[in-house]
């Protein structure tokens, strides 16, 4: 993938959740606003400048599994990803 992220943005691959009933049937789950999602970081931006002009690098790295609550859908080379700011990532798991 030949993309360069700007600022403190990270590109995520969303983990697909499949819920099954006890008898083995798949259940379609619809996410609601405010739900927390799980994903894997594919690319990381370089960082951003703080209010004082000091450079602040991104505190995440590729292949981190993370929980987040917001993302912008994008397609790159026909594959769906989510683009989020570092501040939207809640934790590394």
Helices and strands as residue ranges (DSSP letters): E 9-14, E 19-20, E 26-27, E 37-44, E 47-49, E 55-57, E 65-68, E 72-76, E 79-85, G 86-88, E 89-92
